[in-house]
């Protein structure tokens, strides 16, 4: 690649995967253009960082890889090449230090996404990457040109290689709406339907419980769940009551298993231990103590430490007769069932499952049916829990697609 602009690469999508693909691909002899449907790139990245940008996670590599479930094997080489440590070094190279929080999550110093994104975009522009905003990809024309809808009308663009980093279909107002899926499917690319991931769930609350407790967190519980395959899941954490169901970190962590179980059986029923630090026998002994003239609410507070929204949830889900029997009441407190009947809408989920099947790609993330077209990021068929795993895989597959495009161009 001895002369400038000998080859051109078009990157469609300006999220973390697309921007990392641009960084990997830009070099002497290659022009890189990034097209994004929004007025500016990185919209979802910025929103994710409002409460503190969780870049990655500082846990041993094998544990880290296990978070990707059935896609651990196919993602392993990309994450091995550019994983948590490499991502932290990359951020440091932009002048953004990182630190490890108490949960093992890694955050940039200052915890915000904006400084990192500004430094990154400055470096990309300095390297020669050209950005095109308000360009919504609509497929190819009959001559093989990329077709974009813009405020000025349809624009066509030619490129020697194309990297797609179009995201899933969550938070569509930020640019990722999944409209690319039927376009690729019509071209013979194997794709899986997009489904909610890291999502909330719907259930039926009484008017009283909903009106009083919607929006409140339920802290220090353990959730247990048996999926449709008989596999047991158990995690500590907290979740939030919503007007129509539940959401929050504990729910998100179990969401894939509960979603798949609802798909298979029509319902998922996690059970919650409201007093995970107290064993069953001790709880029965405490609840068996005479309460005299004290109300049941006061008795639960004194003997089990259950108050507020936890007490409301117990009243909502336990059988009335349970409160008259210390053994039954203790059993309800230690294993309170919640019947979930549907996921929240796809657009409300944090991320999506489904997308371009890895079986449709070669080892450099090029679509076998479309030579010279690569895919990266959330539009690939994988999912992972929150905690930095989503972003890390987007960065690593973006980098792999950028390097893959360069390697493919060298064969021309």
C-alpha positions in Angstrom: 0.0 0.0 0.0 2.6 2.4 -1.2 0.4 5.4 -2.3 -2.3 7.3 -0.6 -5.9 6.3 -1.1 -5.0 3.1 -3.0 -7.8 1.4 -1.2 -11.0 2.7 0.5 -12.8 1.2 3.4 -16.4 2.3 4.4 -17.4 1.8 8.0 -21.2 1.9 8.6 -21.9 2.7 12.2 -20.1 5.1 14.5 -20.3 3.2 17.8 -17.4 1.6 19.7 -17.1 -1.3 17.2 -17.1 1.0 14.2 -14.7 3.5 15.7 -12.3 0.8 16.7 -12.5 -0.7 13.2 -11.6 2.7 11.8 -8.6 3.0 14.1 -7.4 -0.5 13.1 -7.9 0.1 9.4 -6.5 3.7 8.9 -3.0 3.7 7.6 -1.0 5.0 4.7 -2.6 3.9 1.5 -6.0 3.4 2.9 -8.8 5.9 3.2 -11.5 5.3 5.8 -14.9 6.8 5.9 -17.3 6.4 8.8 -21.0 6.7 8.1 -23.6 7.1 10.9 -27.3 7.7 10.8 -27.2 10.2 13.7 -26.0 13.8 13.9 -22.9 12.6 15.8 -21.2 9.3 16.5 -21.1 7.4 19.8 -24.6 8.4 21.0 -25.3 5.1 22.8 -21.7 5.1 24.2 -22.3 8.5 25.7 -25.6 7.6 27.2 -24.2 4.4 28.7 -21.6 6.5 30.4 -24.0 8.9 32.1 -24.0 6.9 35.3 -20.4 5.9 35.1 -18.8 4.3 32.0 -18.1 0.6 32.7 -15.4 -0.1 30.1 -14.5 -3.6 31.0 -14.0 -6.0 34.0 -10.8 -7.0 35.9 -11.3 -10.7 36.4 -9.2 -13.7 35.3 -9.4 -14.3 31.6 -11.2 -17.7 31.8 -13.9 -16.2 34.1 -14.2 -13.2 31.8 -14.6 -15.5 28.7 -17.3 -17.6 30.4 -19.6 -14.5 30.5 -20.2 -15.0 26.8 -21.9 -18.4 27.2 -22.3 -20.4 24.0 -20.3 -17.8 22.1 -17.2 -18.1 24.3 -15.3 -20.2 21.7 -15.9 -18.0 18.7 -15.1 -14.8 20.7 -12.1 -16.2 22.4 -9.5 -15.3 19.7 -10.7 -11.7 19.4 -10.8 -11.1 23.2 -7.4 -12.8 23.6 -6.0 -10.3 21.1 -7.7 -7.3 22.6 -9.3 -7.9 25.9 -9.6 -6.1 29.2 -5.9 -5.3 29.7 -5.4 -4.1 26.2 -8.5 -2.0 26.4 -7.2 -0.3 29.6 -3.8 0.3 27.9 -5.6 1.8 24.8 -7.6 4.2 27.0 -4.3 5.2 28.7 -2.9 6.0 25.3 -5.7 8.5 24.9 -4.7 10.1 28.1 -7.6 8.5 30.1 -6.6 6.5 33.1 -8.7 3.7 34.5 -9.5 2.2 37.9 -11.0 -1.0 39.2 -14.2 -0.6 41.3 -15.1 -2.7 44.3 -17.1 -5.1 42.1 -14.2 -5.6 39.7 -15.7 -3.3 37.1 -13.3 -1.0 35.3 -14.1 2.7 34.9 -12.2 5.6 33.3 -10.9 8.2 35.7 -13.8 10.6 36.1 -16.1 7.8 35.1 -17.5 9.7 32.1 -17.6 8.7 28.5 -17.3 12.2 26.9 -13.6 12.9 27.6 -12.6 9.5 26.2 -14.8 9.9 23.1 -13.5 13.4 22.5 -9.9 12.3 22.7 -10.6 9.3 20.5 -12.4 11.2 17.8 -9.6 13.8 17.7 -7.0 11.1 17.2 -9.1 9.4 14.4 -9.5 12.7 12.6 -5.8 13.5 12.9 -5.1 10.1 11.4 -7.3 10.9 8.4 -10.6 9.2 9.2 -13.5 11.1 7.6 -17.0 11.2 9.3 -20.3 11.5 7.5 -23.3 12.2 9.8 -27.0 11.7 9.1 -26.2 8.9 6.6 -28.7 6.1 7.0 -27.6 2.9 5.2 -30.2 1.4 2.9 -28.3 -1.4 1.2 -26.7 -1.5 -2.2 -27.7 -0.2 -5.5 -27.6 -2.4 -8.7 -24.1 -1.3 -9.3 -22.8 -2.4 -5.9 -22.5 1.1 -4.5 -23.6 1.7 -0.9 -26.9 3.5 -0.7 -27.4 6.1 2.0 -30.5 8.3 2.8 -29.3 11.8 3.8 -31.1 15.1 4.5 -30.0 16.1 0.9 -31.4 12.9 -0.6 -30.0 9.6 -1.6 -26.2 9.4 -1.8 -24.1 6.6 -3.3 -20.6 5.6 -2.1 -18.1 3.1 -3.4 -15.6 1.3 -1.3 -13.1 -1.5 -1.7 -14.1 -3.0 1.6 -17.1 -2.4 3.9 -17.2 -2.9 7.7 -20.7 -3.0 9.2 -21.0 -2.0 12.9 -24.7 -1.2 12.9 -25.6 -2.4 16.4 -28.6 -4.3 17.5 -32.1 -2.9 18.0 -32.2 -1.5 21.6 -32.4 2.2 22.2 -33.3 2.8 18.5 -33.6 6.6 19.1 -29.8 6.5 19.3 -29.4 5.0 15.9 -29.5 1.2 16.2 -32.8 0.0 15.0 -32.1 -3.4 13.4 -33.3 -2.4 9.9 -30.1 -3.9 8.5 -31.2 -7.5 9.3 -33.7 -8.1 6.4 -31.3 -6.4 4.0 -28.5 -8.9 4.8 -31.0 -11.8 5.0 -32.2 -11.0 1.4 -28.5 -11.3 0.3 -28.3 -14.8 1.7 -26.6 -14.0 5.0 -27.6 -16.2 7.9 -29.1 -14.1 10.6 -30.9 -14.9 13.9 -33.9 -12.8 15.0 -33.0 -9.9 17.3 -34.2 -10.5 20.9 -34.0 -8.5 24.1 -30.9 -9.1 26.3 -30.1 -7.5 29.7 -33.7 -6.6 29.8 -36.6 -6.2 32.3 -39.6 -8.4 32.5 -43.4 -7.9 32.9 -45.5 -9.4 35.6 -48.9 -8.5 37.2 -48.8 -6.3 40.3 -51.9 -5.3 42.3 -52.8 -1.7 42.0 -51.9 -1.1 45.7 -48.4 -2.6 45.3 -47.7 -0.9 42.0 -48.9 2.5 43.2 -46.9 2.4 46.4 -43.6 0.7 45.4 -43.0 1.3 41.6 -39.5 2.7 41.2 -38.1 1.4 44.5 -35.1 -0.9 44.7 -35.1 -4.3 46.5 -31.6 -4.7 47.9 -29.6 -7.6 49.4 -31.5 -10.6 48.0 -30.5 -13.8 46.2 -32.4 -14.9 43.1 -32.6 -18.5 42.2 -34.0 -19.8 38.9 -34.3 -23.2 37.1 -34.4 -22.7 33.4 -36.2 -24.8 30.8 -33.2 -27.1 30.4 -33.1 -27.8 34.2 -30.0 -25.8 34.8 -29.9 -23.9 38.1 -29.0 -20.3 38.4 -28.4 -18.4 41.7 -27.1 -14.9 42.1 -27.0 -12.2 44.9 -27.8 -8.6 44.1 -30.7 -6.2 43.9 -33.4 -5.2 41.5 -36.0 -2.5 41.0 -39.8 -2.8 41.0 -41.4 -1.1 37.9 -45.0 -0.2 37.2 -45.3 -3.3 35.1 -42.6 -5.7 36.3 -39.0 -5.8 37.4 -35.6 -4.6 36.1 -32.1 -3.9 37.4 -28.7 -5.6 37.6 -29.9 -8.9 39.2 -32.7 -9.3 36.7 -30.4 -8.4 33.8 -27.9 -11.0 34.9 -30.6 -13.7 34.7 -32.4 -12.3 31.7 -31.0 -14.6 29.0 -32.0 -17.7 30.9 -35.4 -16.3 31.9 -36.1 -15.0 28.4 -35.3 -18.4 26.8 -37.5 -20.1 29.4 -40.5 -17.8 28.6 -40.0 -18.6 24.9 -40.0 -22.3 25.7 -42.6 -22.5 28.4 -44.5 -19.2 28.4 -43.5 -18.3 31.9 -40.4 -18.0 34.1 -40.5 -18.1 37.9 -37.4 -16.9 39.7 -37.5 -17.2 43.5 -36.1 -14.6 45.8 -34.4 -15.1 49.2 -35.3 -11.9 51.1 -32.9 -12.7 54.0 -29.8 -14.4 52.4 -27.7 -13.9 55.5 -30.0 -15.8 57.8 -30.5 -19.6 57.6 -34.0 -21.2 57.5 -33.9 -22.7 61.0 -32.9 -19.4 62.6 -35.5 -17.6 60.7 -38.2 -20.0 61.8 -37.0 -19.7 65.5 -37.2 -15.9 65.2 -40.6 -15.8 63.6 -41.9 -18.2 66.2 -41.3 -15.8 69.0 -44.5 -14.3 70.5 -45.5 -11.0 68.9 -48.1 -10.1 71.5 -50.0 -7.0 70.5 -47.5 -6.1 67.8 -48.6 -6.0 64.2 -47.3 -8.5 61.7 -45.4 -5.7 60.0 -43.7 -4.9 63.3 -43.0 -8.6 63.9 -41.4 -9.0 60.5 -39.3 -5.9 61.1 -38.1 -7.0 64.5 -37.5 -10.7 63.8 -36.6 -10.8 60.1 -35.4 -7.3 59.3 -38.1 -7.1 56.6 -39.5 -3.6 56.0 -40.7 -1.3 53.3 -40.7 -2.7 49.7 -39.5 -6.1 50.9 -42.4 -6.4 53.2 -44.7 -5.2 50.4 -43.3 -7.8 48.1 -43.8 -10.5 50.7 -47.4 -9.4 51.1 -47.9 -9.3 47.4 -46.6 -12.8 46.6 -47.0 -15.0 49.6 -50.3 -16.8 50.4 -52.3 -15.1 53.1 -52.2 -18.3 55.2 -48.4 -18.2 55.3 -48.5 -15.4 57.8 -50.2 -17.5 60.4 -47.5 -20.3 60.3 -43.8 -19.4 61.1 -42.5 -22.3 59.1 -44.6 -21.4 56.0 -43.7 -17.8 56.4 -40.0 -18.5 56.7 -40.3 -20.7 53.6 -41.9 -17.8 51.7 -39.2 -15.4 52.8 -36.4 -17.7 51.8 -38.0 -18.7 48.4 -40.5 -16.1 47.2 -41.7 -17.0 43.7 -42.4 -14.2 41.1 -44.2 -15.2 37.9 -42.8 -13.4 34.9 -44.7 -13.7 31.6 -42.8 -11.5 29.1 -39.7 -9.5 28.5 -39.9 -5.8 28.2 -39.9 -4.5 24.6 -36.8 -4.9 22.5 -36.2 -1.2 22.3 -36.1 -0.9 26.1 -33.5 -3.5 26.6 -29.9 -2.6 27.3 -28.6 -4.9 24.5 -29.8 -7.5 22.0 -29.2 -11.1 21.3 -29.3 -12.5 17.7 -27.9 -11.0 14.6 -25.4 -12.2 12.0 -24.4 -15.8 12.7 -20.8 -16.4 13.2 -21.2 -19.5 11.0 -21.8 -17.0 8.1 -18.4 -15.4 8.7 -14.8 -16.4 8.2 -12.2 -16.1 11.0 -11.6 -12.4 10.2 -15.3 -11.6 10.5 -15.9 -11.3 6.7 -19.3 -12.4 5.4 -18.6 -15.5 3.3 -21.5 -14.7 1.0 -20.4 -11.1 0.5 -16.6 -11.0 0.0 -15.1 -7.7 1.2 -18.0 -7.1 3.7 -17.2 -7.5 7.4 -19.3 -7.3 10.6 -18.5 -6.3 14.1 -20.0 -5.4 17.4 -23.5 -6.0 18.7 -24.9 -6.9 15.2 -23.1 -10.2 15.6 -25.1 -13.1 17.2 -23.7 -13.0 20.8 -24.8 -11.6 24.2 -23.2 -11.0 27.5 -24.2 -9.5 30.9 -23.6 -6.0 31.8 -20.3 -5.3 33.7 -18.0 -4.2 30.8 -18.4 -7.4 28.8 -20.6 -5.9 26.2 -18.2 -3.0 25.4 -15.1 -5.2 25.5 -16.5 -7.5 22.9 -17.6 -4.6 20.7 -14.1 -3.1 20.9 -12.4 -6.4 20.2 -14.5 -7.5 17.3 -14.3 -4.0 15.8 -10.6 -4.1 15.9 -10.6 -7.6 14.3 -12.9 -6.5 11.5 -10.6 -3.5 10.8 -7.5 -5.7 10.6 -9.5 -8.3 8.6 -10.4 -5.7 6.0 -6.8 -4.7 5.6 -5.7 -8.3 5.2 -8.4 -8.9 2.6 -7.4 -5.8 0.6 -3.8 -7.0 0.5 -5.1 -10.1 -1.5 -6.6 -7.9 -4.3 
